[in-house]
């Protein structure tokens, strides 16, 4: 009886450790983007920091890729938007994490006092059931 309890306890412990090793570590993010489901169209409207507005859509359910498109509006010039990072966790449904890095102008630098709009675009290969998390991360 005691051997069976020990074997079950060890098995549960091993499974718990394996689950922790297989899970993706959380990535910190400054600002999460809200995903708002479209009505009558497959996809989401997007709203987030830096007056980010955009969409994440598929033209047809048979398309292999989602299309991410959006614009960020900055209060001054000098902001830079890095390459969009996409991480897809191999699960079903896929868990897709999209990060848009933004670098503000360095402190003390003279910048133009005018609204600056920068467009972003990326194709993301994922299933129709994929779960998305988008964030805009300020990099210093």
N, CA, C and O atoms as a MOPAC input file, in Angstrom:
PM7 MOZYME 1SCF
protein

 N      0.81800 1    -1.19200 1     0.00000 1
 C      0.00000 1     0.00000 1     0.00000 1
 C      0.86400 1     1.25900 1     0.00000 1
 O      0.59900 1     2.19800 1    -0.75000 1
 N      1.90600 1     1.27600 1     0.84900 1
 C      2.77500 1     2.44800 1     0.92400 1
 C      3.54500 1     2.64900 1    -0.37600 1
 O      3.77200 1     3.78800 1    -0.78400 1
 N      3.95200 1     1.56300 1    -1.03300 1
 C      4.68900 1     1.68600 1    -2.29200 1
 C      3.81600 1     2.32200 1    -3.37100 1
 O      4.30000 1     3.11800 1    -4.17500 1
 N      2.53600 1     1.97300 1    -3.38700 1
 C      1.62500 1     2.52000 1    -4.38600 1
 C      1.42000 1     4.02200 1    -4.16200 1
 O      1.39700 1     4.79100 1    -5.12300 1
 N      1.27200 1     4.44300 1    -2.90600 1
 C      1.09200 1     5.85700 1    -2.58700 1
 C      2.33800 1     6.64700 1    -2.97900 1
 O      2.23300 1     7.74200 1    -3.53100 1
 N      3.51900 1     6.09300 1    -2.69400 1
 C      4.76700 1     6.76500 1    -3.04500 1
 C      4.90500 1     6.86300 1    -4.56000 1
 O      5.30700 1     7.90500 1    -5.07900 1
 N      4.57700 1     5.78800 1    -5.27400 1
 C      4.67900 1     5.79000 1    -6.73400 1
 C      3.74200 1     6.82700 1    -7.34300 1
 O      4.12900 1     7.54300 1    -8.26800 1
 N      2.51400 1     6.91600 1    -6.83500 1
 C      1.56100 1     7.90000 1    -7.33900 1
 C      2.06000 1     9.31000 1    -7.03000 1
 O      1.97000 1    10.19500 1    -7.88100 1
 N      2.58600 1     9.53000 1    -5.82400 1
 C      3.08700 1    10.85200 1    -5.44200 1
 C      4.25200 1    11.27300 1    -6.32500 1
 O      4.31700 1    12.42400 1    -6.75700 1
 N      5.17100 1    10.35500 1    -6.59700 1
 C      6.31300 1    10.65700 1    -7.45600 1
 C      5.82900 1    10.95100 1    -8.87300 1
 O      6.31400 1    11.88600 1    -9.51100 1
 N      4.87500 1    10.15900 1    -9.37000 1
 C      4.33900 1    10.37400 1   -10.72100 1
 C      3.68200 1    11.73000 1   -10.85600 1
 O      3.88500 1    12.41700 1   -11.85800 1
 N      2.89200 1    12.13300 1    -9.86200 1
 C      2.23600 1    13.43900 1    -9.89300 1
 C      3.28200 1    14.55000 1    -9.84300 1
 O      3.15400 1    15.55600 1   -10.53900 1
 N      4.31900 1    14.37000 1    -9.02000 1
 C      5.39400 1    15.36500 1    -8.92600 1
 C      6.12900 1    15.52700 1   -10.24200 1
 O      6.43500 1    16.64600 1   -10.65200 1
 N      6.41500 1    14.41200 1   -10.91100 1
 C      7.10700 1    14.46500 1   -12.20400 1
 C      6.23800 1    15.17400 1   -13.24300 1
 O      6.74000 1    15.99800 1   -14.00700 1
 N      4.94900 1    14.86300 1   -13.27700 1
 C      4.05000 1    15.52500 1   -14.22700 1
 C      3.96000 1    17.02200 1   -13.95900 1
 O      3.92800 1    17.81800 1   -14.89800 1
 N      3.91800 1    17.41100 1   -12.69500 1
 C      3.84500 1    18.83600 1   -12.35700 1
 C      5.10500 1    19.56200 1   -12.81700 1
 O      5.02400 1    20.65400 1   -13.37900 1
 N      6.26800 1    18.95800 1   -12.58000 1
 C      7.53300 1    19.57900 1   -13.01500 1
 C      7.59500 1    19.66500 1   -14.53500 1
 O      8.04500 1    20.67400 1   -15.07700 1
 N      7.15400 1    18.63000 1   -15.22200 1
 C      7.16700 1    18.64000 1   -16.68500 1
 C      6.26000 1    19.74300 1   -17.20800 1
 O      6.60300 1    20.42300 1   -18.17600 1
 N      5.11600 1    19.92500 1   -16.58200 1
 C      4.20300 1    20.99000 1   -16.99800 1
 C      4.82200 1    22.35800 1   -16.83200 1
 O      4.63400 1    23.22700 1   -17.68400 1
 N      5.56500 1    22.57200 1   -15.74200 1
 C      6.21400 1    23.85800 1   -15.52400 1
 C      7.31900 1    24.09500 1   -16.54600 1
 O      7.50700 1    25.22700 1   -16.99200 1
 N      8.04700 1    23.06100 1   -16.92300 1
 C      9.12200 1    23.21400 1   -17.89400 1
 C      8.59000 1    23.46300 1   -19.29700 1
 O      9.22100 1    24.17500 1   -20.07900 1
 N      7.44400 1    22.89000 1   -19.62500 1
 C      6.89900 1    23.01100 1   -20.97800 1
 C      6.14300 1    24.31100 1   -21.19900 1
 O      5.96400 1    24.73500 1   -22.34000 1
 N      5.70000 1    24.94600 1   -20.12900 1
 C      4.92000 1    26.16000 1   -20.31900 1
 C      5.83700 1    27.31200 1   -20.69600 1
 O      6.99400 1    27.36800 1   -20.27800 1
 N      5.30500 1    28.22100 1   -21.48600 1
 C      6.09800 1    29.37300 1   -21.90600 1
 C      6.22200 1    30.34500 1   -20.74500 1
 O      5.23700 1    30.60400 1   -20.05300 1
 N      7.40800 1    30.88900 1   -20.51600 1
 C      7.54500 1    31.86700 1   -19.44600 1
 C      6.80600 1    33.14200 1   -19.81800 1
 O      6.77400 1    33.52600 1   -20.98700 1
 N      6.20900 1    33.80300 1   -18.82200 1
 C      5.50100 1    35.03700 1   -19.13700 1
 C      6.48400 1    36.11400 1   -19.57300 1
 O      7.59800 1    36.20400 1   -19.05800 1
 N      6.05800 1    36.91900 1   -20.51800 1
 C      6.88300 1    38.01500 1   -21.00900 1
 C      6.24300 1    39.30100 1   -20.51600 1
 O      5.04400 1    39.51100 1   -20.69500 1
 N      7.04000 1    40.15800 1   -19.89900 1
 C      6.47300 1    41.40000 1   -19.39000 1
 C      6.11000 1    42.31000 1   -20.55900 1
 O      6.73200 1    42.27400 1   -21.62100 1
 N      5.09900 1    43.11500 1   -20.33100 1
 C      4.62800 1    43.99800 1   -21.38500 1
 C      4.06400 1    45.25200 1   -20.74300 1
 O      3.37300 1    45.17800 1   -19.72600 1
 N      4.35500 1    46.40100 1   -21.33300 1
 C      3.86500 1    47.66300 1   -20.78400 1
 C      2.36700 1    47.85200 1   -21.00000 1
 O      1.65100 1    48.25100 1   -20.08200 1
 N      1.89800 1    47.57000 1   -22.19900 1
 C      0.51000 1    47.86700 1   -22.50500 1
 C     -0.15800 1    46.79300 1   -23.32200 1
 O      0.26200 1    46.49500 1   -24.44000 1
 N     -1.20500 1    46.20800 1   -22.76000 1
 C     -1.94700 1    45.19300 1   -23.50100 1
 C     -2.89100 1    45.85500 1   -24.49600 1
 O     -3.40500 1    46.94900 1   -24.26400 1
 N     -3.09900 1    45.17300 1   -25.58800 1
 C     -3.99700 1    45.63500 1   -26.64000 1
 C     -5.32900 1    44.91400 1   -26.47000 1
 O     -5.35900 1    43.69700 1   -26.28900 1
 N     -6.42900 1    45.66000 1   -26.52900 1
 C     -7.76400 1    45.06600 1   -26.43400 1
 C     -8.15800 1    44.47400 1   -27.77700 1
 O     -8.02300 1    45.12000 1   -28.81600 1
 N     -8.65200 1    43.22600 1   -27.74600 1
 C     -9.16300 1    42.55900 1   -28.94100 1
 C    -10.68400 1    42.58200 1   -28.85800 1
 O    -11.26500 1    42.01700 1   -27.93200 1
 N    -11.32500 1    43.22700 1   -29.81500 1
 C    -12.77400 1    43.36500 1   -29.82900 1
 C    -13.30800 1    42.60000 1   -31.03100 1
 O    -13.03600 1    42.98400 1   -32.16900 1
 N    -14.07400 1    41.51000 1   -30.80500 1
 C    -14.56800 1    40.71000 1   -31.93500 1
 C    -15.42900 1    41.54400 1   -32.88800 1
 O    -16.26600 1    42.34000 1   -32.46300 1
 N    -15.20100 1    41.34000 1   -34.17100 1
 C    -16.02900 1    41.98300 1   -35.18600 1
 C    -17.38500 1    41.29100 1   -35.24000 1
 O    -17.50300 1    40.10800 1   -34.92000 1
 N    -18.39400 1    42.03000 1   -35.64300 1
 C    -19.71100 1    41.46200 1   -35.87500 1
 C    -19.87400 1    41.29800 1   -37.38400 1
 O    -19.78100 1    42.27700 1   -38.12500 1
 N    -20.11600 1    40.07800 1   -37.84500 1
 C    -20.31900 1    39.83100 1   -39.26600 1
 C    -19.03800 1    39.68100 1   -40.06500 1
 O    -19.09200 1    39.59700 1   -41.29200 1
 N    -17.90200 1    39.64500 1   -39.41600 1
 C    -16.60900 1    39.50400 1   -40.09000 1
 C    -15.70300 1    38.69300 1   -39.17800 1
 O    -15.80600 1    38.80600 1   -37.95700 1
 N    -14.82100 1    37.87900 1   -39.73900 1
 C    -13.97100 1    37.01600 1   -38.93000 1
 C    -12.71600 1    37.75600 1   -38.50100 1
 O    -11.84700 1    38.04100 1   -39.32600 1
 N    -12.61600 1    38.07000 1   -37.21200 1
 C    -11.43200 1    38.74000 1   -36.70300 1
 C    -11.75500 1    39.69300 1   -35.57200 1
 O    -12.81600 1    39.62500 1   -34.95100 1
 N    -10.80100 1    40.58900 1   -35.32200 1
 C    -10.88300 1    41.48600 1   -34.17800 1
 C    -10.48800 1    42.90200 1   -34.56500 1
 O     -9.62600 1    43.11100 1   -35.41800 1
 N    -11.13100 1    43.86700 1   -33.92800 1
 C    -10.65500 1    45.24500 1   -33.95200 1
 C     -9.67200 1    45.35900 1   -32.79400 1
 O     -9.84700 1    44.70000 1   -31.76900 1
 N     -8.64800 1    46.18100 1   -32.94500 1
 C     -7.60200 1    46.30600 1   -31.93400 1
 C     -7.49800 1    47.74700 1   -31.45000 1
 O     -7.56300 1    48.68700 1   -32.24200 1
 N     -7.33600 1    47.90800 1   -30.12500 1
 C     -7.12400 1    49.22200 1   -29.52100 1
 C     -6.09700 1    49.07500 1   -28.41600 1
 O     -6.14800 1    48.11800 1   -27.64200 1
 N     -5.15400 1    50.02300 1   -28.33300 1
 C     -4.14100 1    49.91700 1   -27.30000 1
 C     -3.38200 1    51.20200 1   -27.06400 1
 O     -3.78400 1    52.26500 1   -27.53700 1
 N     -2.26700 1    51.10700 1   -26.32200 1
 C     -1.44700 1    52.27600 1   -26.00100 1
 C     -0.93200 1    52.97700 1   -27.25900 1
 O     -0.91000 1    52.39700 1   -28.34500 1
 N     -0.52600 1    54.21300 1   -27.09300 1
 C     -0.05000 1    55.05300 1   -28.20400 1
 C     -1.13600 1    55.19800 1   -29.26800 1
 O     -0.84200 1    55.24300 1   -30.46300 1
 N     -2.38300 1    55.27100 1   -28.82800 1
 C     -3.53200 1    55.38900 1   -29.73800 1
 C     -3.48500 1    54.34000 1   -30.84100 1
 O     -3.83000 1    54.61300 1   -31.99000 1
 N     -3.05500 1    53.14200 1   -30.47600 1
 C     -2.98100 1    52.04700 1   -31.44900 1
 C     -4.38700 1    51.62900 1   -31.84600 1
 O     -5.22600 1    51.35300 1   -30.98800 1
 N     -4.64000 1    51.58200 1   -33.14000 1
 C     -5.88800 1    51.04700 1   -33.68700 1
 C     -5.51300 1    50.14700 1   -34.85500 1
 O     -4.58500 1    50.43600 1   -35.61000 1
 N     -6.24800 1    49.05800 1   -34.98700 1
 C     -5.93400 1    48.14600 1   -36.07800 1
 C     -6.91400 1    47.01000 1   -36.15200 1
 O     -8.00500 1    47.06100 1   -35.58500 1
 N     -6.50000 1    45.97100 1   -36.87000 1
 C     -7.35500 1    44.79900 1   -37.02900 1
 C     -6.49200 1    43.55000 1   -37.14400 1
 O     -5.33700 1    43.59900 1   -37.56900 1
 N     -7.08400 1    42.44200 1   -36.75600 1
 C     -6.48100 1    41.12000 1   -36.89200 1
 C     -7.55700 1    40.26600 1   -37.53900 1
 O     -8.53100 1    39.89500 1   -36.88300 1
 N     -7.39400 1    39.94700 1   -38.82800 1
 C     -8.47500 1    39.31800 1   -39.58000 1
 C     -7.97700 1    38.22400 1   -40.51400 1
 O     -6.78700 1    38.08800 1   -40.79500 1
 N     -8.95500 1    37.45100 1   -40.97800 1
 C     -8.77300 1    36.51900 1   -42.08900 1
 C     -9.84100 1    36.87800 1   -43.11000 1
 O    -10.98800 1    37.14700 1   -42.75200 1
 N     -9.45500 1    36.88000 1   -44.39500 1
 C    -10.44500 1    37.16100 1   -45.43400 1
 C    -11.43600 1    36.01700 1   -45.56700 1
 O    -12.61700 1    36.23300 1   -45.84000 1
 N    -10.94400 1    34.78700 1   -45.37000 1
 C    -11.79500 1    33.59600 1   -45.44000 1
 C    -11.30100 1    32.59700 1   -44.40000 1
 O    -10.12500 1    32.59800 1   -44.03700 1
 N    -12.19600 1    31.75400 1   -43.92800 1
 C    -11.81400 1    30.76100 1   -42.91900 1
 C    -10.79400 1    29.76600 1   -43.44700 1
 O    -10.11800 1    29.09700 1   -42.66400 1
 N    -10.67500 1    29.66100 1   -44.76700 1
 C     -9.70500 1    28.73200 1   -45.36000 1
 C     -8.30300 1    29.34000 1   -45.47400 1
 O     -7.35300 1    28.63100 1   -45.80300 1
 N     -8.16300 1    30.63800 1   -45.20700 1
 C     -6.84300 1    31.27700 1   -45.27000 1
 C     -5.93800 1    30.71100 1   -44.17800 1
 O     -6.38000 1    30.55000 1   -43.04100 1
 N     -4.68000 1    30.40700 1   -44.50100 1
 C     -3.76800 1    29.87300 1   -43.48800 1
 C     -3.21100 1    30.94700 1   -42.55400 1
 O     -2.68900 1    30.62200 1   -41.48800 1
 N     -3.31600 1    32.22000 1   -42.93800 1
 C     -2.70200 1    33.28600 1   -42.15300 1
 C     -3.70900 1    34.34400 1   -41.71900 1
 O     -4.66200 1    34.66200 1   -42.43000 1
 N     -3.46100 1    34.87700 1   -40.52400 1
 C     -4.16200 1    36.05300 1   -40.03200 1
 C     -3.38000 1    37.27500 1   -40.51000 1
 O     -2.15800 1    37.21500 1   -40.64800 1
 N     -4.07200 1    38.37100 1   -40.76100 1
 C     -3.42300 1    39.61600 1   -41.17300 1
 C     -3.55000 1    40.63700 1   -40.04000 1
 O     -4.65300 1    41.04500 1   -39.67400 1
 N     -2.40900 1    41.03800 1   -39.49900 1
 C     -2.36500 1    42.07100 1   -38.46700 1
 C     -1.99100 1    43.38400 1   -39.14000 1
 O     -0.95600 1    43.48000 1   -39.79900 1
 N     -2.83500 1    44.39100 1   -38.97000 1
 C     -2.57800 1    45.71600 1   -39.52600 1
 C     -2.97900 1    46.74100 1   -38.48100 1
 O     -3.97800 1    46.57000 1   -37.78300 1
 N     -2.20100 1    47.80200 1   -38.37600 1
 C     -2.55500 1    48.83500 1   -37.41600 1
 C     -1.68500 1    50.06800 1   -37.54800 1
 O     -0.71300 1    50.09300 1   -38.30400 1
 N     -2.06000 1    51.09900 1   -36.78800 1
 C     -1.27700 1    52.32600 1   -36.74400 1
 C     -1.11600 1    52.76600 1   -35.29500 1
 O     -2.01800 1    52.61700 1   -34.47100 1
 N      0.04800 1    53.30500 1   -35.01800 1
 C      0.33600 1    53.90200 1   -33.71900 1
 C      0.50200 1    55.39700 1   -33.94700 1
 O      1.10300 1    55.81300 1   -34.93700 1
 N     -0.02800 1    56.20700 1   -33.03500 1
 C      0.09400 1    57.65400 1   -33.15300 1
 C      0.86400 1    58.16700 1   -31.94400 1
 O      0.44100 1    57.99300 1   -30.80200 1
 N      1.99900 1    58.80000 1   -32.21200 1
 C      2.87400 1    59.28400 1   -31.15100 1
 C      2.74000 1    60.79800 1   -31.01100 1
 O      2.44400 1    61.48300 1   -31.98900 1
 N      2.95600 1    61.33200 1   -29.79600 1
 C      2.76400 1    62.77000 1   -29.56100 1
 C      3.83800 1    63.65300 1   -30.19100 1
 O      3.62400 1    64.84900 1   -30.39000 1
 N      4.99800 1    63.06200 1   -30.50600 1
 C      6.09600 1    63.82100 1   -31.11500 1
 C      6.82300 1    62.91900 1   -32.10200 1
 O      6.52200 1    61.73000 1   -32.20600 1
 N      7.77400 1    63.48600 1   -32.81900 1
 C      8.64000 1    62.67900 1   -33.66400 1
 C      9.66800 1    61.95700 1   -32.80100 1
 O      9.72100 1    62.16200 1   -31.58800 1
 N     10.47500 1    61.12200 1   -33.42000 1
 C     11.55900 1    60.46000 1   -32.70900 1
 C     11.25500 1    59.07600 1   -32.18000 1
 O     12.16000 1    58.40000 1   -31.69100 1
 N     10.01100 1    58.63100 1   -32.26200 1
 C      9.66200 1    57.28100 1   -31.81300 1
 C     10.03500 1    56.28000 1   -32.89800 1
 O      9.95300 1    56.58600 1   -34.08800 1
 N     10.44100 1    55.09100 1   -32.48800 1
 C     10.77400 1    54.01500 1   -33.42500 1
 C      9.97600 1    52.77500 1   -33.05300 1
 O      9.81400 1    52.45700 1   -31.87500 1
 N      9.48200 1    52.08400 1   -34.06100 1
 C      8.76400 1    50.82500 1   -33.85700 1
 C      9.64400 1    49.70800 1   -34.39500 1
 O     10.02900 1    49.72100 1   -35.56400 1
 N      9.96600 1    48.73500 1   -33.53300 1
 C     10.81200 1    47.61600 1   -33.93600 1
 C     10.01700 1    46.54800 1   -34.67100 1
 O      8.81400 1    46.68600 1   -34.89400 1
 N     10.70800 1    45.49300 1   -35.03800 1
 C     10.06600 1    44.36800 1   -35.73000 1
 C      9.05400 1    43.70300 1   -34.80100 1
 O      9.31600 1    43.51000 1   -33.61400 1
 N      7.91000 1    43.36100 1   -35.35100 1
 C      6.86600 1    42.68900 1   -34.57500 1
 C      7.32800 1    41.27400 1   -34.25500 1
 O      7.73400 1    40.52600 1   -35.14500 1
 N      7.26200 1    40.91600 1   -32.97700 1
 C      7.66700 1    39.58100 1   -32.53500 1
 C      6.42100 1    38.71600 1   -32.34400 1
 O      5.44200 1    39.14700 1   -31.73600 1
 N      6.47100 1    37.49700 1   -32.86800 1
 C      5.35600 1    36.56300 1   -32.73000 1
 C      5.88000 1    35.27300 1   -32.11900 1
 O      6.84400 1    34.68800 1   -32.61300 1
 N      5.24000 1    34.83500 1   -31.04000 1
 C      5.56200 1    33.54200 1   -30.41700 1
 C      4.30000 1    32.69600 1   -30.44100 1
 O      3.23600 1    33.11900 1   -29.98700 1
 N      4.44100 1    31.49700 1   -30.97800 1
 C      3.29500 1    30.59100 1   -31.04900 1
 C      3.59500 1    29.37800 1   -30.19200 1
 O      4.54500 1    28.63800 1   -30.44400 1
 N      2.76300 1    29.18500 1   -29.17000 1
 C      2.91800 1    28.02400 1   -28.30300 1
 C      2.25300 1    26.83700 1   -28.98700 1
 O      1.09100 1    26.90900 1   -29.38800 1
 N      2.99800 1    25.75200 1   -29.11300 1
 C      2.48500 1    24.55400 1   -29.78500 1
 C      1.48300 1    23.85400 1   -28.88000 1
 O      1.84000 1    22.96900 1   -28.10200 1
 N      0.25300 1    24.25400 1   -28.99100 1
 C     -0.84700 1    23.64700 1   -28.24700 1
 C     -2.06900 1    23.74300 1   -29.14500 1
 O     -2.00300 1    24.32100 1   -30.23000 1
 N     -3.16700 1    23.18800 1   -28.70300 1
 C     -4.38200 1    23.36600 1   -29.48400 1
 C     -5.47800 1    23.84800 1   -28.56600 1
 O     -5.79100 1    23.16200 1   -27.59200 1
 N     -6.06600 1    24.97400 1   -28.82200 1
 C     -5.68400 1    25.85800 1   -29.92300 1
 C     -4.35000 1    26.54400 1   -29.62500 1
 O     -3.93400 1    26.64100 1   -28.47000 1
 N     -3.69300 1    27.01300 1   -30.67400 1
 C     -2.42300 1    27.70500 1   -30.47700 1
 C     -2.64000 1    28.95100 1   -29.61500 1
 O     -3.66800 1    29.62200 1   -29.70500 1
 N     -1.65600 1    29.23300 1   -28.79300 1
 C     -1.65000 1    30.47400 1   -28.02600 1
 C     -0.59600 1    31.37100 1   -28.66700 1
 O      0.59900 1    31.08100 1   -28.61600 1
 N     -1.05300 1    32.45200 1   -29.26400 1
 C     -0.18200 1    33.32800 1   -30.04500 1
 C      0.04300 1    34.62500 1   -29.27200 1
 O     -0.90800 1    35.32200 1   -28.91700 1
 N      1.29900 1    34.93600 1   -29.02100 1
 C      1.66300 1    36.17300 1   -28.32200 1
 C      2.37600 1    37.08700 1   -29.31600 1
 O      3.39800 1    36.72000 1   -29.89500 1
 N      1.82200 1    38.28000 1   -29.50000 1
 C      2.37600 1    39.25400 1   -30.43800 1
 C      2.86700 1    40.45600 1   -29.62800 1
 O      2.13300 1    41.01100 1   -28.81000 1
 N      4.12100 1    40.84500 1   -29.87000 1
 C      4.72300 1    41.97700 1   -29.14900 1
 C      5.20500 1    43.00100 1   -30.16700 1
 O      5.92600 1    42.67400 1   -31.10900 1
 N      4.78900 1    44.25500 1   -29.95700 1
 C      5.22800 1    45.35900 1   -30.80500 1
 C      6.12500 1    46.25800 1   -29.94900 1
 O      5.63000 1    46.97300 1   -29.07900 1
 N      7.44900 1    46.22800 1   -30.19100 1
 C      8.34800 1    47.06500 1   -29.38800 1
 C      8.39900 1    48.50900 1   -29.89700 1
 O      8.52100 1    48.75700 1   -31.09700 1
 N      8.30100 1    49.44700 1   -28.96400 1
 C      8.34200 1    50.87300 1   -29.28700 1
 C      9.47900 1    51.51200 1   -28.48900 1
 O      9.57000 1    51.33300 1   -27.27400 1
 N     10.34200 1    52.25400 1   -29.17800 1
 C     11.43700 1    52.96800 1   -28.52400 1
 C     11.15300 1    54.46400 1   -28.60300 1
 O     11.12000 1    55.03000 1   -29.69600 1
 N     10.94500 1    55.11800 1   -27.44200 1
 C     10.71800 1    56.56500 1   -27.46200 1
 C     12.02800 1    57.31000 1   -27.70100 1
 O     13.10500 1    56.72600 1   -27.57700 1
 N     11.94500 1    58.58900 1   -28.04200 1
 C     13.18200 1    59.35100 1   -28.22500 1
 C     13.94100 1    59.44700 1   -26.89800 1
 O     13.32300 1    59.46200 1   -25.83300 1
 N     15.26800 1    59.51100 1   -26.95400 1
 C     16.04700 1    59.62600 1   -25.71600 1
 C     15.71000 1    60.91900 1   -24.96700 1
 O     15.35300 1    61.91900 1   -25.59000 1
 N     15.82100 1    60.90600 1   -23.64000 1
 C     15.55500 1    62.12700 1   -22.86900 1
 C     16.50600 1    63.25500 1   -23.28600 1
 O     17.68800 1    63.02300 1   -23.54100 1
 N     15.97900 1    64.45700 1   -23.35000 1
 C     16.80000 1    65.61700 1   -23.67700 1
 C     17.00000 1    65.87200 1   -25.15600 1
 O     17.59500 1    66.88400 1   -25.52900 1
 N     16.52000 1    64.98500 1   -26.00600 1
 C     16.66400 1    65.16100 1   -27.45200 1
 C     15.54900 1    66.08400 1   -27.95000 1
 O     14.39700 1    65.95500 1   -27.53600 1
 N     15.89900 1    67.00300 1   -28.83000 1
 C     14.91000 1    67.90600 1   -29.41500 1
 C     14.13400 1    67.14100 1   -30.48400 1
 O     14.71700 1    66.54900 1   -31.39200 1
 N     12.79900 1    67.16600 1   -30.35600 1
 C     11.94200 1    66.45800 1   -31.31600 1
 C     10.89900 1    67.42300 1   -31.87000 1
 O     10.60000 1    68.45100 1   -31.26300 1
 N     10.36300 1    67.08100 1   -33.01100 1
 C      9.31600 1    67.88100 1   -33.64500 1
 C      8.01700 1    67.68900 1   -32.86800 1
 O      7.62600 1    66.56100 1   -32.56900 1
 N      7.35600 1    68.79000 1   -32.54500 1
 C      6.10100 1    68.73600 1   -31.80600 1
 C      4.93100 1    68.58400 1   -32.77900 1
 O      4.16000 1    69.51800 1   -33.00200 1
 N      4.82000 1    67.40300 1   -33.34000 1
 C      3.74300 1    67.10300 1   -34.28000 1
 C      3.38500 1    65.63300 1   -34.10800 1
 O      4.25500 1    64.80600 1   -33.83200 1
 N      2.11700 1    65.31000 1   -34.26900 1
 C      1.70800 1    63.91000 1   -34.16500 1
 C      2.36800 1    63.09900 1   -35.27000 1
 O      2.36800 1    63.50100 1   -36.43300 1
 N      2.92300 1    61.96800 1   -34.90200 1
 C      3.57700 1    61.08800 1   -35.87600 1
 C      2.84600 1    59.74800 1   -35.88400 1
 O      2.65000 1    59.13300 1   -34.83600 1
 N      2.44800 1    59.30400 1   -37.06400 1
 C      1.73700 1    58.03700 1   -37.21500 1
 C      2.64400 1    57.03500 1   -37.91300 1
 O      3.24200 1    57.33200 1   -38.94700 1
 N      2.73600 1    55.83400 1   -37.32700 1
 C      3.54100 1    54.76200 1   -37.91600 1
 C      2.65100 1    53.53900 1   -38.09300 1
 O      1.96000 1    53.12800 1   -37.16100 1
 N      2.66900 1    52.96000 1   -39.28800 1
 C      1.86900 1    51.76800 1   -39.59000 1
 C      2.66800 1    50.50300 1   -39.31400 1
 O      3.88600 1    50.46700 1   -39.48500 1
 N      1.95400 1    49.46500 1   -38.88100 1
 C      2.56000 1    48.14800 1   -38.67200 1
 C      1.72000 1    47.11200 1   -39.40500 1
 O      0.51200 1    47.27400 1   -39.57500 1
 N      2.38800 1    46.04000 1   -39.83600 1
 C      1.70200 1    44.99300 1   -40.59800 1
 C      2.47100 1    43.69300 1   -40.43100 1
 O      3.70200 1    43.68500 1   -40.42200 1
 N      1.73200 1    42.58600 1   -40.29900 1
 C      2.39600 1    41.28300 1   -40.16600 1
 C      1.39000 1    40.17500 1   -40.47100 1
 O      0.23700 1    40.24100 1   -40.04500 1
 N      1.83000 1    39.16800 1   -41.20300 1
 C      1.02800 1    37.96000 1   -41.42800 1
 C      1.41400 1    36.96000 1   -40.34400 1
 O      2.59100 1    36.80300 1   -40.02200 1
 N      0.40500 1    36.28200 1   -39.78200 1
 C      0.63700 1    35.32300 1   -38.70200 1
 C     -0.04500 1    34.01700 1   -39.06500 1
 O     -1.26800 1    33.96200 1   -39.19900 1
 N      0.75000 1    32.96000 1   -39.22400 1
 C      0.19600 1    31.66400 1   -39.58400 1
 C     -0.29200 1    30.95500 1   -38.31700 1
 O      0.50400 1    30.54000 1   -37.47500 1
 N     -1.62100 1    30.82600 1   -38.20200 1
 C     -2.23900 1    30.17000 1   -37.04600 1
 C     -3.64200 1    29.72000 1   -37.43500 1
 O     -4.22600 1    30.22000 1   -38.39600 1
 N     -4.16300 1    28.78100 1   -36.68100 1
 C     -5.48800 1    28.23200 1   -36.98500 1
 C     -6.59200 1    29.24200 1   -36.67800 1
 O     -6.35200 1    30.27800 1   -36.05800 1
 N     -7.78900 1    28.92400 1   -37.11800 1
 C     -8.94800 1    29.77800 1   -36.85600 1
 C     -9.26700 1    29.85700 1   -35.36600 1
 O     -9.84400 1    30.84300 1   -34.90800 1
 N     -8.89600 1    28.82900 1   -34.61000 1
 C     -9.20400 1    28.78000 1   -33.18300 1
 C     -8.09800 1    29.38400 1   -32.31700 1
 O     -8.20600 1    29.34800 1   -31.09100 1
 N     -7.05700 1    29.92600 1   -32.90100 1
 C     -5.91800 1    30.46600 1   -32.14500 1
 C     -6.38000 1    31.53000 1   -31.14900 1
 O     -7.30100 1    32.30100 1   -31.41700 1
 N     -5.71800 1    31.54800 1   -30.00200 1
 C     -5.98700 1    32.54200 1   -28.96700 1
 C     -4.84700 1    33.55800 1   -28.99000 1
 O     -3.68100 1    33.19300 1   -28.84500 1
 N     -5.18700 1    34.82400 1   -29.17100 1
 C     -4.17200 1    35.86500 1   -29.34200 1
 C     -4.04900 1    36.74700 1   -28.10500 1
 O     -5.03100 1    37.04700 1   -27.42700 1
 N     -2.81500 1    37.15100 1   -27.83600 1
 C     -2.50200 1    38.18900 1   -26.86000 1
 C     -1.56800 1    39.15700 1   -27.57000 1
 O     -0.52900 1    38.75100 1   -28.09200 1
 N     -1.93100 1    40.42500 1   -27.59200 1
 C     -1.09100 1    41.44400 1   -28.22200 1
 C     -0.67400 1    42.45800 1   -27.17500 1
 O     -1.45200 1    42.81400 1   -26.29100 1
 N      0.56600 1    42.92000 1   -27.28600 1
 C      1.01200 1    43.97300 1   -26.38200 1
 C      1.95600 1    44.91900 1   -27.10200 1
 O      2.64400 1    44.55500 1   -28.05500 1
 N      1.95800 1    46.14200 1   -26.61000 1
 C      2.88000 1    47.15800 1   -27.10200 1
 C      3.83000 1    47.43500 1   -25.95100 1
 O      3.40900 1    47.85100 1   -24.87100 1
 N      5.10700 1    47.20300 1   -26.18600 1
 C      6.11100 1    47.25900 1   -25.13400 1
 C      7.05700 1    48.43300 1   -25.36500 1
 O      7.70800 1    48.51800 1   -26.40600 1
 N      7.12900 1    49.33800 1   -24.38800 1
 C      8.04400 1    50.46700 1   -24.48500 1
 C      9.44000 1    50.01500 1   -24.08700 1
 O      9.65400 1    49.53100 1   -22.97600 1
 N     10.38100 1    50.17500 1   -24.99800 1
 C     11.76700 1    49.75800 1   -24.78800 1
 C     12.59700 1    51.01000 1   -24.53400 1
 O     12.51500 1    51.97800 1   -25.28900 1
 N     13.39400 1    50.99100 1   -23.47100 1
 C     14.21300 1    52.18700 1   -23.20900 1
 C     15.65000 1    51.97800 1   -23.60300 1
 O     16.47000 1    52.88300 1   -23.44900 1

